[in-house]
Amino acid sequence: MEKKIDRCLERLSTADPDLRRASLLQILKEENFAPVTQTEPASESGLRPVENYLFLPETETPCVLFTAHYDAYPGSTGANDNASSLCILIDLMDALRSRNIPAGFAFLDGEESGHKGAELFRKRKENPAFSSVVSLDLCGYGDTIAVYCRGSRKQPGAAAFCDSERLKTHHGQLVKFLPEGDDIIFSARVQPVLSIAVLPKWDIPYTNALDSYREHLIAKPPEFYTMTGEMEIMTTMHGAFRDSLKWIRPEAMKQVYDYLLDVMTSPPRAAKHSGPADFIRHIFG
């Protein structure tokens, strides 16, 4: 019998940060996963230490690193931001393990407090090389997978995720903007970094329009915040009213899971050739 992808959602959707952390560790234990714990003590009295839970492959061949933050905005249960993504990665980790497909997984702390967990992981000297970093955030509400790639979409680590035919099959689209997440910390690395979310289809035009504000690095103009405020996905994050269990759609989570599993288990697609010269180079080198 296939496991329900949202079976752990209620346990991970809690406003108590200590209970959420304990629930994640218990679920990983129940799934027979033993993480490497990466800890950074609290910098000030009264703050919680940062703890990441890592599953890193023992292989010299670069592979994909999947990440999701497990902390939530203070006071919110974090059902969509970001328990929905945790459930997806737990099932994906199990599926890849059963198929002996190497991949790294990082459950990161502190995204809502300055990306502290991602910064801590980035500084870890023992990290293997990764072909790409794939960050999941906001994956339980909407009907369209949105993939935002930092770096060239044609790089080997990104190409399979950005393949237009595959995205069409899973009702997904490449976009030029997504709300900032832990992906921004990994963008300084050499490999491509992809951010994946699920959005209502009417939010997609906003993501491409917001790309025009990218050059405003220090301060965004009022129009930027007006436009982001009109996106429905914003009601599912940072303690907004849809960041709760009753709004999460298991079918949206399953949509992302199926897409990621397809990427990881399908053979590479044959390269497309734009003309006779490319075809000759492909055949004769």
C-alpha positions in Angstrom: 0.0 0.0 0.0 1.4 3.4 -1.0 2.2 5.7 1.9 0.2 9.0 2.1 2.5 11.8 1.3 0.8 14.0 4.0 1.0 11.4 6.7 3.5 13.4 8.7 2.1 16.8 7.9 0.1 17.4 11.1 3.0 16.3 13.3 5.4 18.8 11.6 2.8 21.7 11.6 3.2 23.2 15.0 4.0 26.7 16.3 6.2 25.2 19.0 9.8 25.1 17.5 11.1 22.6 19.9 8.2 20.2 19.3 8.6 20.6 15.5 12.3 19.7 15.8 11.6 16.7 18.0 8.8 15.6 15.6 11.1 15.8 12.6 13.8 13.7 14.4 11.2 11.1 15.5 9.8 10.8 12.0 13.3 10.3 10.5 13.9 7.6 13.1 10.6 5.9 12.3 11.6 5.9 8.6 15.0 4.3 9.5 17.1 7.4 8.7 20.0 8.4 10.9 21.0 11.9 10.2 24.3 13.6 10.8 23.5 16.5 13.2 25.3 19.8 12.6 24.9 22.2 15.5 25.9 25.8 16.1 25.4 27.1 19.7 23.2 30.1 20.2 25.0 33.4 19.8 23.0 35.1 22.5 21.3 34.1 25.7 17.7 33.0 25.1 18.1 32.1 21.5 17.9 28.5 20.3 20.9 26.7 18.8 20.9 26.0 15.1 20.6 22.3 14.2 20.8 20.9 10.7 20.0 17.2 9.9 22.1 15.9 7.0 22.1 12.9 4.8 25.2 13.0 2.6 26.1 10.3 0.1 29.4 8.4 0.2 30.3 8.9 -3.4 33.0 10.8 -5.3 30.6 11.5 -8.2 28.8 14.8 -7.7 25.1 14.4 -7.1 22.0 16.5 -6.4 21.6 18.1 -2.9 17.9 18.5 -1.9 17.2 21.0 0.9 14.2 22.3 2.8 14.0 24.4 6.0 12.1 22.9 8.9 11.8 26.0 11.1 8.7 28.2 10.8 7.9 31.9 11.1 7.4 32.7 14.8 3.8 32.0 15.9 2.9 30.1 12.7 2.4 26.4 12.4 4.4 26.5 9.2 2.1 24.0 7.4 3.0 25.3 3.9 6.1 27.2 5.0 7.6 24.6 5.2 6.2 21.3 6.5 4.8 20.4 3.1 8.3 20.4 1.6 9.6 18.3 4.5 7.1 15.6 3.8 8.0 15.5 0.1 11.8 15.1 0.9 11.2 12.4 3.4 9.3 10.3 0.8 11.8 11.2 -2.0 14.7 10.1 0.3 13.0 6.8 0.9 12.3 6.3 -2.8 15.9 7.0 -3.9 17.3 4.8 -1.2 15.2 1.9 -2.3 16.6 2.4 -5.9 20.2 2.9 -4.8 20.2 6.4 -6.4 22.7 8.7 -4.6 21.6 12.1 -3.5 22.2 14.4 -0.6 19.4 15.8 1.7 19.7 18.6 4.2 16.9 19.6 6.6 18.0 23.1 7.5 17.2 25.3 10.5 17.0 29.0 10.8 15.7 30.0 7.4 13.2 32.4 9.0 16.0 34.1 11.0 18.5 35.0 8.3 19.2 31.6 6.7 21.4 30.5 9.6 21.1 26.8 8.9 22.0 27.3 5.2 25.0 29.5 6.2 26.1 26.8 8.7 25.9 24.1 6.1 27.7 26.2 3.5 30.7 26.6 5.8 30.9 22.8 6.5 34.3 21.7 5.2 33.4 18.0 4.8 30.7 18.6 2.3 31.0 16.6 -0.9 30.7 18.1 -4.4 27.1 18.5 -5.7 26.0 18.7 -9.3 23.1 21.1 -8.2 21.3 22.3 -5.1 17.5 22.0 -5.2 15.7 24.0 -2.5 12.0 23.2 -1.8 9.8 25.8 -0.2 6.0 26.4 -0.2 5.0 23.1 -1.9 1.5 22.4 -0.5 -0.8 25.0 -2.1 -1.5 25.6 -5.8 -1.6 23.7 -9.0 1.5 24.7 -10.9 5.1 23.7 -10.1 7.4 26.8 -10.3 11.1 26.2 -11.0 13.5 29.1 -10.6 17.1 28.4 -11.6 20.1 30.5 -10.5 22.7 29.7 -13.0 22.6 28.3 -16.5 19.6 26.0 -17.1 21.7 24.0 -19.6 24.3 22.9 -17.1 24.2 19.1 -16.5 23.0 19.6 -12.9 20.1 21.8 -13.9 19.1 20.5 -17.3 16.9 17.6 -16.2 15.0 19.9 -13.8 14.5 22.6 -16.4 13.5 20.2 -19.3 10.4 21.8 -20.8 8.7 18.5 -21.8 9.1 17.1 -18.3 7.7 20.3 -16.7 4.8 20.2 -19.1 4.1 16.6 -18.1 3.9 17.6 -14.4 2.2 20.9 -14.9 5.2 23.0 -14.2 6.8 26.1 -15.5 10.2 27.8 -15.4 9.8 31.2 -13.7 12.1 34.2 -13.3 11.3 35.0 -9.7 10.3 33.2 -6.5 10.3 34.6 -2.9 13.8 34.5 -1.4 14.7 31.3 0.5 17.8 29.4 1.4 18.6 29.1 -2.3 20.2 32.6 -2.0 22.9 31.3 0.3 23.9 28.5 -2.1 23.9 30.8 -5.1 27.6 31.7 -4.4 28.6 28.1 -5.1 29.7 27.0 -8.6 26.9 24.6 -9.3 23.4 25.6 -10.4 20.8 26.3 -7.6 17.2 25.7 -8.2 14.2 26.8 -6.1 11.0 24.9 -6.4 7.5 25.8 -5.1 3.9 25.2 -6.0 1.9 28.3 -7.0 -1.7 29.0 -8.1 -1.6 29.3 -11.9 -2.6 33.0 -11.8 0.5 33.8 -9.7 2.9 32.7 -12.6 2.6 36.0 -14.6 3.6 37.9 -11.5 6.8 35.9 -11.1 8.0 36.9 -14.5 7.0 40.5 -14.1 8.9 40.7 -10.9 12.1 39.8 -12.7 12.4 43.4 -13.9 13.1 44.5 -10.3 16.1 42.2 -9.9 18.6 45.1 -10.4 17.2 46.8 -7.3 19.6 45.0 -5.0 19.5 47.4 -1.9 15.9 48.7 -1.9 12.9 47.6 -3.9 10.5 50.2 -5.2 6.9 50.3 -3.9 5.6 48.6 -7.0 7.6 45.5 -6.1 5.8 45.1 -2.8 2.4 45.9 -4.4 2.9 43.2 -6.9 4.2 40.5 -4.5 1.3 41.4 -2.2 -1.2 40.5 -4.9 0.3 37.0 -5.3 -2.0 34.4 -3.6 1.0 32.2 -2.5 2.0 35.0 -0.1 -1.0 34.1 2.0 0.6 30.7 2.7 3.9 31.9 4.2 5.2 33.8 7.2 2.2 33.3 9.4 -0.4 34.4 6.9 -3.9 32.9 7.2 -3.3 30.1 4.7 -0.1 28.9 6.4 -2.2 26.3 8.2 -3.2 22.6 7.8 -6.7 23.2 6.3 -5.3 24.9 3.2 -2.7 22.2 2.3 -3.4 20.1 -0.7 -1.8 16.6 -0.7 -2.2 16.5 -4.5 0.1 19.5 -4.8 2.7 17.8 -2.7 2.4 14.6 -4.7 2.7 16.7 -7.9 6.2 17.9 -6.7 7.2 14.4 -5.5 6.3 12.8 -8.8 8.2 15.5 -10.8 11.4 15.1 -8.6 11.2 11.3 -8.8 10.9 11.5 -12.5 14.0 13.7 -12.8 16.0 11.4 -10.6 15.0 8.1 -12.1 14.7 8.8 -15.8 17.6 8.3 -18.2 19.1 11.6 -19.6 17.2 12.8 -22.6 19.0 12.9 -25.9 20.4 16.3 -26.8 18.5 18.3 -29.3 20.5 19.5 -32.4 19.8 22.8 -33.9 21.2 22.0 -37.4 23.4 19.8 -39.6 26.6 21.1 -38.0 25.4 20.2 -34.5 24.4 16.8 -35.7 27.8 16.1 -37.3 29.6 17.2 -34.2 27.3 14.9 -32.1 28.1 11.9 -34.3 31.8 12.4 -35.1 32.9 14.5 -32.1 
